[in-house]
Amino acid sequence: MVPHGAYTDLEAFLHELSAQFAPRGWVVVQAAPYDDSSWPYATFAKSIDYTMLMAYDEHDETSASGSIAGEPWFESMLDKRMKALPAQSHHRGDRWLCL
């Protein structure tokens, strides 16, 4: 997990990484939490090619037990993330989602 205080440094790193990768035709993919309202999805998306949403964390030690990623939760969170991420970077496979 990336501490909130490190978001600015991570943004700068992603920007620099993309600048170095682009001339070589390489892409930058960032793994990001699926259900974290404080994660700056749109900000990071400006510097990378794809965001890979890690959609497996519906339940944890602080919640009641249940499925890893139930369909209603998955769809609800996906709707939220689609509003924050650029449309041209969407690629969806069965439970694997790169944005």
N, C-alpha and C positions, 0 to 999 in steps of 0.2 A: 504494500500500500504506500502511496506517495503522500507524505504529510502536506497539508494545505500550504504551509509556509514555503514549500519547495516548488509550487506550481509555476512561479515566474521563471525559476531556473530551468525547469523542465521545458517550458515553452521556448526559451532561448536555445536550449540544446536541440530540440526538435527542428527549429528553424535552421540552425547551423548544419545539422545532419542532412536535412533535405537539400540544402544548397550544395553540399558535397556529393550527394547521391544523384541528383537530377541529371547532371552532365554525363553520367555513366549509364543512364537509363535504369538505375536501380530505384526501387520504391521503398517508402518508409511505412511500416504498419505498426500501429500502437494497440496493444491490448489494454482495454479499459473496462472498468466496472460497469455492469449493466444497470444497477439500481442504486445510483449514488447521485442525489440531486445537487451535491456540491462540486462534482467533477466538471471542469470547464470543457465539455465536449466540443462546442463550436470553436472555442479559442484554439485548442490543440489541433482541430481538424484543418485549420488554415495553413498549418505547416507540414502536414503529412498527407500521404496518398489514401490510406485506408485506416479506419478504426475497427478493430476486432472487439466486439462487445462480448464479454465473458458472461454469458447468460446461464449461469448454473448456481446462482446464489439466492434463490427465493427464501430459503430457510437457513438459519444458523443457530448458534448456541443461545441466542437471545429470544428466539421465537419458538412457537410450537412446531413439532416435527411435521414433515410433509414431503411432497415431491421436490426434487431438485429444482425443477423449472416447470411448474404446471402451465398448461396452455393459456388460461386466463391471465396469469401474471406475465407470461412471456409476451402475449399480444399487447397487453396494457403498457408494459415498459417499452416495447418496440415502437408503439405509437409516439411515446414521449421522445425517444431518441431520434426518430425520423424527423421530428420538428427542429431538432438542434443540429443535425448533421447535414452536410451538402448532398443534394439528391444525386449528383453525378458520381458519387463514390459508393453507391449502394450495390451490394452483391449479397444475395441471400441464398443459402443452401439449407438443407434440413438441419435446423438447430445450430448450424455454423453460420455466422453472420459477420460479414466484413463490410464496413461502411466507410 
